[in-house]
Amino acid sequence: MSLFAFGLQGLDERIPFLVAMAPPPPGTNPVLALLPYLLVIVVFYFVLIRPMRSRQQKVQVFLDGLKVGDRVVTSGGLYGSITRVEKDRLQLQIADKVRVDISRNAIVGYQDQEPVVPTEGGSLTPGRS
């Protein structure tokens, strides 16, 4: 007797889908079902999270080591010398008798040196790579 005889026409095409959605057989280990998810989490950790943490640590060590007299560059492109250091901000002399207070986090590197943490990949600015 076919499925059509019971009024379930069109179900023949959906049977493979329904079988794929069925729960695993009773003898299957549930840990094996979680293995792909655990693998994805491990890959994310080693590809994204771990490098980001090491990058943040390098930047924090650099920012904690800033002192009066260092010649630095800000994220806005200002070049100057540090004249005063406070907990969360610095005073930067950018010209004779011109001093500005900036956030400590705005410093991206020393003048005439590579950035503390080089940017990887492409830039979000159009026309640059």
N, CA and C of each residue as an Amber inpcrd file, in Angstrom:
protein
   387
   0.8350000  -1.1630000   0.0000000   0.0000000   0.0000000   0.0000000
   0.8950000   1.2460000   0.0000000   0.5390000   2.2190000  -0.7730000
   1.3830000   3.4080000  -0.8750000   0.8690000   4.5120000   0.0380000
   1.6920000   5.5180000   0.2200000   1.2970000   6.6550000   1.0360000
   0.1600000   7.4350000   0.3970000   0.0970000   7.3720000  -0.9420000
  -0.9570000   8.0760000  -1.6620000  -2.3300000   7.5180000  -1.2920000
  -2.3710000   6.2260000  -1.0070000  -3.6440000   5.5900000  -0.6680000
  -4.1890000   6.1170000   0.6600000  -3.3680000   6.5880000   1.5440000
  -3.8240000   7.1150000   2.8290000  -4.1030000   8.6230000   2.7810000
  -4.0180000   9.2330000   1.6340000  -4.2860000  10.6540000   1.5180000
  -3.0860000  11.5190000   1.8580000  -1.8850000  10.9660000   1.8900000
  -0.6810000  11.7130000   2.2040000   0.1140000  11.9930000   0.9320000
  -0.5750000  12.4690000  -0.0620000   0.1120000  12.7310000  -1.3150000
   1.1500000  13.8310000  -1.1400000   2.2740000  13.7090000  -1.8100000
   3.3500000  14.6840000  -1.7370000   4.3130000  14.4260000  -0.5940000
   4.0250000  13.4990000   0.2860000   4.9030000  13.2130000   1.4170000
   6.1260000  12.4250000   0.9750000   6.0300000  11.7310000  -0.1510000
   7.1540000  10.9360000  -0.6420000   8.3880000  11.8010000  -0.8880000
   8.1860000  13.0360000  -1.3370000   9.3250000  13.9130000  -1.6050000
   9.9450000  14.4350000  -0.3090000   9.1820000  14.4940000   0.7770000
   9.6650000  15.0650000   2.0220000  10.2410000  14.0260000   2.9830000
  10.1490000  12.7650000   2.6640000  10.6210000  11.7230000   3.5830000
  12.1080000  11.8510000   3.8800000  13.0080000  12.1010000   2.9160000
  14.4290000  12.2580000   3.2760000  14.6560000  13.4230000   4.2310000
  13.9050000  14.5080000   4.0580000  14.0410000  15.6550000   4.9570000
  13.5800000  15.2910000   6.3620000  12.4810000  14.5760000   6.4570000
  11.9650000  14.1900000   7.7670000  12.9120000  13.2250000   8.4710000
  13.5500000  12.3470000   7.7220000  14.4980000  11.4090000   8.3080000
  15.7310000  12.1610000   8.8030000  16.1560000  13.2050000   8.0910000
  17.3170000  13.9890000   8.5040000  17.0230000  14.7820000   9.7760000
  15.7710000  15.1310000   9.9990000  15.3870000  15.8910000  11.1780000
  15.1110000  14.9940000  12.3880000  15.1320000  13.7060000  12.1920000
  14.8220000  12.7760000  13.2770000  15.9420000  12.7800000  14.3120000
  15.6130000  12.4840000  15.5720000  16.6590000  12.4100000  16.5980000
  17.6110000  11.2650000  16.3010000  18.8440000  11.3500000  16.8070000
  19.8020000  10.2880000  16.5360000  19.3470000   8.9720000  17.1600000
  19.8210000   7.8720000  16.6350000  19.4640000   6.5730000  17.1990000
  19.8950000   6.4990000  18.6640000  19.2580000   5.6630000  19.4610000
  19.5310000   5.6240000  20.8930000  20.9650000   5.2550000  21.2630000
  21.7120000   4.6210000  20.3990000  23.0690000   4.2110000  20.7300000
  24.1210000   5.2870000  20.4960000  23.7370000   6.4790000  20.0120000
  24.6870000   7.5340000  19.6830000  25.1130000   8.2830000  20.9430000
  26.4120000   8.5890000  21.0250000  26.9660000   9.3190000  22.1660000
  26.6000000  10.8040000  22.0450000  25.9770000  11.4140000  23.0690000
  25.5940000  12.8300000  22.9620000  26.7900000  13.7820000  22.8960000
  27.9530000  13.3590000  23.3680000  29.1430000  14.2070000  23.2990000
  29.5470000  14.4170000  21.8450000  29.3470000  13.4120000  21.0130000
  29.6780000  13.5450000  19.5930000  28.7860000  14.5810000  18.9170000
  27.5700000  14.7580000  19.4020000  26.6860000  15.7770000  18.8310000
  27.1910000  17.1810000  19.1700000  27.8630000  17.3570000  20.3040000
  28.3850000  18.6610000  20.7130000  29.7640000  18.9560000  20.1360000
  30.4200000  17.9720000  19.6000000  31.7810000  18.1260000  19.0940000
  31.9200000  19.2310000  18.0490000  31.0480000  19.3430000  17.0530000
  31.2040000  20.4400000  16.0820000  31.1100000  21.8310000  16.7230000
  30.2220000  21.9840000  17.6970000  30.0850000  23.2830000  18.3610000
  31.3400000  23.6160000  19.1660000  31.8670000  22.6300000  19.8620000
  33.0960000  22.8420000  20.6190000  34.2620000  23.1910000  19.6990000
  34.3150000  22.5460000  18.5430000  35.3670000  22.8170000  17.5750000
  35.2870000  24.2630000  17.0720000  34.0850000  24.7510000  16.8130000
  33.9060000  26.1350000  16.3540000  34.3560000  27.1120000  17.4400000
  34.0190000  26.8340000  18.6920000  34.4170000  27.7050000  19.7960000
  35.9370000  27.7490000  19.9300000  36.5940000  26.6070000  19.7960000
  38.0590000  26.5530000  19.8970000  38.7000000  27.3380000  18.7570000
  38.1740000  27.1890000  17.5540000  38.7220000  27.9170000  16.4000000
  38.5550000  29.4220000  16.6030000  37.3820000  29.8610000  17.0570000
  37.1730000  31.2900000  17.3220000  38.1580000  31.8030000  18.3590000
  38.4170000  31.0270000  19.3790000  39.3430000  31.4650000  20.4230000
  40.7320000  31.6990000  19.8450000  41.2440000  30.7320000  19.0890000
  42.6160000  30.8470000  18.5870000  42.7440000  31.8120000  17.4160000
  41.6880000  32.0230000  16.6580000  41.7740000  32.8980000  15.4880000
  41.4170000  34.3450000  15.8300000  40.4710000  34.5460000  16.7310000
  40.0130000  35.9080000  17.0050000  40.3580000  36.4200000  18.3990000
  40.0010000  35.6930000  19.4080000  40.0820000  36.2090000  20.7750000
  41.5150000  36.2960000  21.2810000  42.2990000  35.2470000  21.0990000
  43.6790000  35.2400000  21.6160000  44.5530000  36.3240000  20.9760000
  44.5540000  36.4740000  19.6420000  45.3580000  37.5640000  19.0610000
  44.8870000  38.9530000  19.5010000  43.5800000  39.1230000  19.6750000
  43.0680000  40.4160000  20.1020000  43.5360000  40.7380000  21.5220000
  43.5500000  39.7480000  22.4050000  44.0320000  39.9750000  23.7720000
  45.5130000  40.3320000  23.7960000  46.3200000  39.6380000  22.9990000
  47.7480000  39.9490000  22.9950000  47.9870000  41.3410000  22.4200000
  47.2060000  41.7330000  21.4430000  47.3100000  43.0780000  20.8680000
  46.9450000  44.1310000  21.9160000  45.8750000  43.8890000  22.6680000
  45.4670000  44.8270000  23.7090000  46.5260000  44.9340000  24.8000000
  47.1630000  43.8270000  25.1320000  48.2080000  43.8570000  26.1530000
  49.4040000  44.6860000  25.6960000  49.7910000  44.5570000  24.4230000
  50.9010000  45.3580000  23.8970000  50.5820000  46.8430000  23.9680000
  49.3710000  47.2090000  23.5800000  48.9610000  48.6100000  23.6040000
  48.9470000  49.1260000  25.0370000  48.4420000  48.3230000  25.9720000
  48.3730000  48.7660000  27.3680000  49.7690000  48.9670000  27.9540000
  50.6980000  48.0690000  27.6390000  52.0820000  48.2190000  28.1170000
  52.6920000  49.4980000  27.5550000  52.4350000  49.7680000  26.2700000
  52.9410000  50.9900000  25.6490000  52.3670000  52.2310000  26.3290000
  51.0350000  52.2550000  26.5310000  50.3990000  53.4250000  27.1310000
  50.8380000  53.6350000  28.5810000  51.0520000  52.5510000  29.3060000
  51.5080000  52.6700000  30.6890000  52.9510000  53.1740000  30.7660000
  53.7290000  52.9840000  29.7100000  55.1330000  53.3900000  29.7050000
  55.3820000  54.8010000  29.2020000  54.3410000  55.5310000  28.8350000
  54.5330000  56.9080000  28.3620000  55.0270000  57.7930000  29.4990000
  55.9670000  58.6790000  29.1540000  56.5290000  59.5700000  30.1720000
  56.7680000  60.9520000  29.5680000  57.0240000  61.9040000  30.4260000
  57.2830000  63.2790000  29.9920000  58.5090000  63.3000000  29.0780000
  58.3850000  64.0150000  27.9680000  59.4890000  64.1350000  27.0180000
  59.3680000  63.2010000  25.8210000  58.5100000  62.1910000  25.8900000
  58.3280000  61.2940000  24.7390000  57.6880000  62.0540000  23.5900000
  58.1920000  61.8130000  22.3830000  57.6340000  62.4270000  21.1780000
  56.7040000  61.4110000  20.5450000  55.4160000  61.7650000  20.4640000
  54.3950000  60.8060000  20.0750000  53.5160000  61.3280000  18.9480000
  52.6980000  60.4230000  18.4250000  51.7140000  60.7340000  17.3900000
  50.3520000  60.3060000  17.9300000  49.3320000  61.1450000  17.6870000
  47.9820000  60.8020000  18.1370000  47.2040000  60.1580000  17.0000000
  46.0560000  59.5960000  17.3580000  45.2080000  58.9810000  16.3340000
  44.6390000  60.0340000  15.3810000  44.6040000  61.2760000  15.8030000
  44.1370000  62.3530000  14.9290000  45.2270000  62.9380000  14.0600000
  46.4680000  62.4680000  14.2030000  47.5550000  62.9310000  13.3640000
  48.3810000  64.0550000  13.9560000  48.1870000  64.3870000  15.2160000
  48.9870000  65.4320000  15.8540000  50.3220000  64.8620000  16.3070000
  51.3890000  65.5990000  16.0340000  52.7280000  65.2290000  16.4850000
  53.0990000  66.1750000  17.6210000  53.6800000  65.6350000  18.6800000
  54.0800000  66.5030000  19.7690000  54.8600000  65.7830000  20.8390000
  55.2250000  66.5280000  21.8640000  55.9660000  66.0010000  23.0070000
  55.0680000  66.0160000  24.2240000  55.1920000  64.9950000  25.0340000
  54.4040000  64.9150000  26.2550000  55.0350000  65.8450000  27.2970000
  54.2060000  66.7390000  27.8620000  54.7060000  67.6590000  28.8860000
  54.1450000  67.3480000  30.2650000  53.0300000  66.6340000  30.3210000
  52.4560000  66.2590000  31.6100000  51.7070000  64.9420000  31.4520000
  51.8480000  64.0720000  32.4400000  51.1930000  62.7620000  32.4110000
  50.2710000  62.6510000  33.6100000  49.0070000  62.3480000  33.3480000
  48.0370000  62.0690000  34.3990000  47.5010000  60.6560000  34.1770000
  46.5980000  60.2510000  35.0450000  46.1170000  58.8700000  34.9960000
  45.4990000  58.5070000  33.6400000  44.5540000  59.3260000  33.1770000
  43.8430000  58.9830000  31.9520000  44.0200000  60.0020000  30.8240000
  44.8510000  61.0030000  31.0360000  45.1020000  61.9770000  29.9600000
  46.5240000  62.4980000  30.0260000  46.9100000  63.1010000  28.9130000
  48.2630000  63.6410000  28.7740000  48.1570000  65.0770000  28.2790000
  49.2000000  65.8350000  28.5500000  49.2980000  67.1520000  27.9410000
  50.3800000  67.0580000  26.8860000  50.0370000  67.4830000  25.6970000
  50.9330000  67.3600000  24.5570000  51.2800000  68.7490000  24.0480000
  52.5670000  69.0130000  23.8800000  52.9920000  70.2880000  23.2980000
  53.1670000  70.0500000  21.8070000  52.3340000  70.7400000  21.0190000
  52.3690000  70.5240000  19.5700000  53.0900000  71.6440000  18.8290000
  53.3380000  72.7700000  19.5000000  54.1130000  73.8840000  18.9440000
  54.5650000  74.7370000  20.1280000  55.3920000  75.7540000  19.8630000
  55.8220000  76.6430000  20.9410000  54.6020000  77.2970000  21.5870000
  54.4940000  77.1590000  22.8880000  53.4200000  77.7530000  23.6800000
  52.0320000  77.2400000  23.2960000  51.9650000  76.0720000  22.6520000
  50.6730000  75.4580000  22.2950000  50.6380000  74.0610000  22.9040000
  49.7790000  73.9180000  23.9030000  49.6490000  72.6280000  24.5740000
  48.1890000  72.2080000  24.5560000  47.9680000  70.9320000  24.3480000
  46.6060000  70.3970000  24.3290000  46.5370000  69.2060000  25.2740000
  45.3970000  69.0580000  25.9290000  45.1480000  67.8790000  26.7560000
  44.4310000  66.8510000  25.8950000  44.9270000  65.6300000  25.9290000
  44.3180000  64.5640000  25.1340000  44.1810000  63.3180000  25.9960000
  43.3440000  62.4270000  25.5440000  43.1810000  61.1410000  26.2160000
  44.4290000  60.2970000  25.9970000  44.7910000  59.5430000  26.9910000
  45.9470000  58.6550000  26.8760000  45.7280000  57.6460000  25.7400000
  44.4800000  57.2450000  25.5390000  44.1700000  56.2540000  24.5010000
  44.2990000  56.8070000  23.0790000  44.4490000  58.1220000  22.9340000
  44.5900000  58.7140000  21.6030000  46.0030000  58.5720000  21.0500000
  46.9440000  58.1540000  21.8680000  48.3270000  57.9870000  21.4070000
  48.4430000  56.6520000  20.6740000  48.9780000  56.7090000  19.4530000
  49.1020000  55.4710000  18.6640000  50.5430000  55.0120000  18.4960000
  51.5060000  55.8700000  18.7980000  52.8910000  55.4440000  18.6660000
  53.8520000  56.5940000  18.8710000  55.1230000  56.2450000  18.8000000
  56.1750000  57.2460000  18.8860000  56.4020000  57.8540000  17.5130000
  56.9000000  59.0980000  17.4720000  57.2070000  59.7390000  16.1940000
  58.3210000  58.9740000  15.4890000  58.2300000  58.8860000  14.1820000
  59.2510000  58.2850000  13.3230000  59.4910000  56.8080000  13.6370000
  58.5040000  56.1320000  14.1790000  58.5920000  54.6890000  14.4160000
  57.3030000  54.0380000  13.9460000  57.3680000  52.7160000  13.7990000
  56.1810000  51.9640000  13.4160000  55.1370000  52.0580000  14.5260000
  53.8510000  51.9080000  14.1840000  52.8240000  51.9020000  15.2280000
  53.0630000  50.7510000  16.2070000  52.5740000  50.9210000  17.4210000
  52.7450000  49.8970000  18.4490000  52.1410000  48.5770000  17.9840000
  50.9260000  48.6370000  17.4610000  50.2570000  47.4550000  16.9260000
  49.8660000  47.7730000  15.4940000  50.5720000  47.1920000  14.5190000
  50.2380000  47.4890000  13.1330000  48.8540000  46.9470000  12.7820000
  48.1590000  47.6850000  11.9390000  46.8450000  47.2240000  11.5110000
  47.0250000  46.0980000  10.5190000  46.2080000  45.0710000  10.6790000
  46.2690000  43.9260000   9.7680000  45.1140000  44.0200000   8.8210000
  45.3010000  43.5460000   7.6030000  44.2250000  43.5550000   6.6210000
  44.0760000  44.9010000   5.9830000  42.9460000  45.0910000   5.3360000
  42.7010000  46.3270000   4.6120000  42.1440000  47.4120000   5.4910000
  42.2270000  48.6170000   4.9730000  41.7040000  49.7680000   5.6830000
  40.2480000  49.9520000   5.3080000  39.4780000  50.5820000   6.1750000
  38.0780000  50.8720000   5.8690000  37.9510000  52.1410000   5.0530000
  39.0350000  52.8770000   4.8940000  39.0140000  54.1020000   4.1140000
  39.0440000  53.7570000   2.6300000  38.1150000  54.2910000   1.8400000
  38.1140000  53.9860000   0.4000000  39.4070000  54.4590000  -0.2640000
  39.8940000  53.6800000  -1.1750000  41.0960000  54.0370000  -1.9100000
  42.3810000  53.6260000  -1.2490000  42.2960000  53.0450000  -0.0740000
  43.4860000  52.5840000   0.6420000  43.3830000  51.0890000   0.8460000
  44.5160000  50.4410000   0.9450000  44.4830000  48.9940000   1.2030000
  45.3800000  48.6500000   2.3590000
